[in-house]
Each structure stands twice: as C-alpha cells, then as structure tokens.
Amino acid sequence: MPVLNKSTAIADAIGQISDGARVMIGGFGVPGTPFLMIEELVRQGPKNLTIIKNDANEPGMGVDWLLQAGMVKRLITSHIGLNGNAVRMMNAGEIEVEFVAQGILAERIRAAGAGLKGFVTDIGIGTLLAEGKQRVEMDGETYLVEPALEADFALVHAARADTGGNLVYEATARNFNPLMAMAAECTIAEVETITPIGSIDPDGVHTPAPFVDHLVALAELPEVYGVVKR
C-alpha cells in the first residue's frame, strides 16, 4: 500500500486559486498567518478574490500585500483598524468590507466545517448588527440566524505536519487555523517541519489529515514571521 504524501510545490498548490475564489487565511495578526503562501498568491495574481480573515494585518504585510496588488474585491473580517490602507480602500469604495464580530466569525466558520448551515444567537439583537438578518422565535425569545461561512480554499500555517497531512500548530498560532482547515473545499498548509507518518502523537494532532489537501514545506521563515519570538 503506497504511503500517502501530500507535499506539493508552493506554485502548484497556490496555482489552483483562480479569479473570483473565496479564500480563508488563518492567523490572528501575525501568529498563524501563512505569509509565504500569501506572497506566492500575490506573485500569481488572481483577481476579484473574497478574503476571509480575522484581521487585515498591518500595512506592508500579509493581507495588505493582496490589497496593494488590487486582488481583493471583498473582505470578510472582524476588524481592519491596524491597517490604515485597508480603511482607506474601504472608504474609497475600492473594496467591499463585511464586518463580523470576532466570536460570530469564528463560529460561522466552525459551523461550515461541521456541515451546518448556520446557527442562532441573541448577540446583536437590538443593534445595527441585526439589520437585514433573518430572525427566528425560540422559547418565546427572538434570535438572529448567522449563516455558516465556507470557502473554496483555506491557507493555514502549521509548525509541524506528517506527510499525510496531520497538522500541529505552535502556541497562539492555534487560532483560526483549525476552524478554517475544516471549512474549505481545499486546504493548503504551509509547514515549518514535515515528518514521516506516525511521528506525531495522535493526541497532539490539532487538524486531522482528512481536512488537509496539500502541504507546502517552508525552507526557512523570513523576517515577517520573526515578529513573534519563540
């Protein structure tokens, strides 16, 4: 029986992303953000992307590279306050921005990964967040329907993987990455170290292999990753 190996050249893995794709990008600020895959995405240049990420990074890094390259049509995020360029582009009508409260964003992604169509919550009732949203009555109370959020691709960063695709995230990099890996049609993981199948304790796996389609090995971490000292 052949041993499964999901290792893929970064150009081939990212080359699957075409114009108009919905792309989830893991990470919370810097930790867990797959900077080298974003850089390759910029190099290949698909347009009219919908980017789903917790934040827009800071000017001159990560998501901002996509914005500066004019590749983003729509950004679904919980905040963009650290990126003045993103704020400027939103105000100028150069990108569409859908703001989603951070917990709701995480849960909408988790719901998609669990095969659900959405969930109900009382968060936002009586505020601007409720405008335009479907409502349901349960036990005499009104709730909002939050639809599941899925994507064509998820790009995540992991510290370790085995060749079959079982992923381990380091420290706070274990944020949106596990959720997004479950919620996309195709998940591509950039990985600092790839080891043989069986080398990772099953109890230490954060994202199981069936959710991962491609592994991209990182030869080294450039300076942009060095913001977080381990």
C-alpha positions, 0 to 999 in steps of 0.5 A: 500500500503506497504511503500517502504524501501530500507535499506539493510545490508552493506554485502548484498548490497556490496555482489552483486559486483562480479569479473570483475564489473565496479564500480563508487565511488563518492567523490572528495578526501575525501568529498563524498567518501563512505569509509565504503562501500569501506572497506566492498568491500575490506573485500569481495574481488572481483577481476579484478574490473574497478574503476571509480573515480575522484581521487585515494585518498591518500595512506592508504585510500579509493581507495588505500585500493582496490589497496593494496588488488590487486582488481583493474585491471583498473582505470578510473580517472582524476588524481592519483598524491596524491597517490604515490602507485597508480603511482607506480602500474601504472608504474609497469604495475600492473594496467591499468590507463585511464586518463580523464580530470576532466570536460570530466569525469564528463560529460561522466558520466552525459551523461550515466545517461541521456541515451546518448551515448556520446557527442562532444567537441573541448577540446583536439583537437590538443593534445595527448588527441585526439589520437585514438578518433573518430572525427566528422565535425560540422559547418565546425569545427572538434570535438572529440566524448567522449563516455558516461561512465556507470557502473554496480554499483555506491557507493555514500555517502549521509548525509541524505536519506528517506527510499525510497531512496531520497538522500541529500548530505552535502556541497562539498560532492555534487560532483560526487555523483549525476552524478554517482547515475544516471549512474549505473545499481545499486546504493548503498548509504551509509547514515549518517541519514535515515528518514521516507518518506516525511521528506525531502523537495522535493526541497532539494532532490539532487538524486531522489529515482528512481536512488537509489537501496539500502541504507546502514545506517552508525552507526557512521563515523570513523576517515577517514571521520573526515578529513573534519570538519563540 
